[in-house]
Structures are given as structure tokens and as C-alpha cells.
């Protein structure tokens, strides 16, 4: 629930402009950085809160159902959520494992979740997407192997 609450508060803070003048930041993103908040995560929280809390005004009971779900799944659901499908999305998000939920949202609601910028090729995006599913030990091993495999001038 804390991620959803933080997202809602950040939405209000950004929309009200109350962040301006509290630091030397010239943009909301820079303000987040100066406050020690990772912008990518903050914008994901904000997208979810904007859809489910501010726009659709999902009841607290329904918010609690989705609160512990994967942020990737919540962002995908937030992209397609509307008053007609929100309860169906709550059921999907709260009851399915991440891969199945993402696939169901993509197939059933016409949105293919893509958290990566468009500048990546499809194979690179697929690899980067899978890195997020690795354990910390596996990530460490992968990064170690990649550093060894890269030519000296590519580092």
C-alpha cells in the first residue's frame, strides 16, 4: 500500500507545483533525484496511483487486493484500466502470477506492456526484460561475465 500511497502523494505534489521552490530543481524529475527518490520507480507509482486512486477511485478494499502485486503488472493494468474493466483487472492482478497476469492483460486488453524505451532493439529489450527476473546472485554472475566478455574499448 505504501507504493500506492506514495504514488498518489507524488501525483498531487507534481500537479499542485508545491515541489517548486523547495530545492534548486528545475524539473519534477530533478526534484525527485534531489530528494533521494528514484525517478523511474516514482513515475511507476504515480502511473498506478493516478489510474486506480485518482481517476477510477478504487475502494480501499480493492486497493489492498492489488497492493502486493508486481509493479510491472500494476503499470500494465493501469495503462488499460477504465470503469468497465477495473474489477476484472483487480482480479487478474491479485490472483495471477506475474507472467500470466502480464500475458492476460496484453491479450485481453490490447496492451503489450513494455517498460523499456523504444530505442532498444527487440532482442536487446527481451534480454534486459529477463534480467529483472534474475536473483541477486545470478545478476552478479551475469554482470561479472559480461565485464570479462566485453572488449577493453567497450567498457
N, C-alpha and C positions, 0 to 999 in steps of 0.2 A: 504493500500500500504506500510505502514511503516514496517509491519511484513515481507513482501516480500523483501523489500529493505535491512532490517537488515539481513535477511537470506542470501541474495546474498553477502553482505559485509563480513559476518562471514565465508561463504564458501571460499571466496578469502583470507581472513586473515588466515584461517586454512591451506589452500593449499599452500600458499606462505611461511608459517612459520614465518611471521612477528610478531606474538604474542610472540614468544620465546625471552627471554631476557628482556621483558618489565615488568616482575614480577618474583617472585620466583616459579611460577607454573612449574611443571614438565610435565603437560599434558594440552591439549587444554581445557578439561573439567574443570580442576582446574583453568585455566586462566579465564574461564567464571565466575566461582564462585567468584574469587578474584575481578573481575570487576563488580560484582553485577548483573550478568545476570543468570537467572535460566536456567540450562543446558537442561532440558527436553524441555522447550519451544524453546530454541535456536536451538536445533537439529531438532525440527519440522519445524521451519522457514527455516533452512538450507536445509532440505529434499525437501520442496516445492520450494524454490528458485533454487536449483540445477536442479530439473526436469523442471520447467516451464521457468526459466530465462536462466540458463547457458546451459543446454542440448538442450531444444526444442526452445529456443529463441522466446518465445511467444511475439507478439507485445504488446506495452503498452496498446492499446485499450482492448485487451483480458485480460491482467493482471488486469486492472481496474474492469472488469466484475467479476473476482473471488476474488478480494482483500477483500471484506467484508464477505466472506463465512466463515463458521466454520473451524477452523484449523484442526479438526478431518477429515472433509470432504476433505480438501485440501491435507492432508497427504495421505489419502486413494487414492485419484486421482493421486497424484504424484507417488505412488508405481506402477501404471499400465499405466501411460501416455507414449505414443510414438507418432511418427509423424503421424501415421494413425488415432489415436483416440483422439488426443488432443482437437480438436474443439468440438467433441461430449462431452468430459469431461467438457469443459468450459461451454457448455450449461447446462449440468446436475448440475454442482457445482453452477452456477449462478442463476438457476431458481427453484431449488427444495429445500424444507425444509430439514434440516439435516438428519432426519431418512430415508426419501425417497431417498435422494441422496446416503447415505451410502449403502442402500439396492440395489439400481440400480447399483452402482459401483461393489458391491460384486457379484451380479448375472450376470451382463452384461460383466464384465471384468475379472472374475475368481479370484478376490482378496477379501478375507474377512478381513476387517480392524480390527486390534487387537492392540490397543495402550498399552496393558498390557503385562508384561513379562510372559513367558511361565510357570514360576514356580507356578502360581495360578491355582487352580482347576477351571473348567468351572463355577460352581455355584458361587464361590467367585469372579471370573472375571466379571460375569454378574452383581453381586451386586455392585462391585466397578465401573463398567461402568455406572450404573444408578445413582450413587452418583453425577457424573458430571452434571446431568440434574436437580438436585435439586436447589431450590432457596437458598440464603444465610440463610434465616430464617429456612428453612427445614433442611439444613445441620447442623445448630447449634442445632436444636432439636434432630436430629439423633445422633450426637456426644454426646450430653448430655445423651440420653437414653442408648447408648452403654457403656458409662463410668459407669453408675449406674448398668447395667446388668452384667458387667464383674466381675468375682471373684477378690478379692483383689490381689491374687498372679499372675493374668494375666495382670495387668496394667503395 
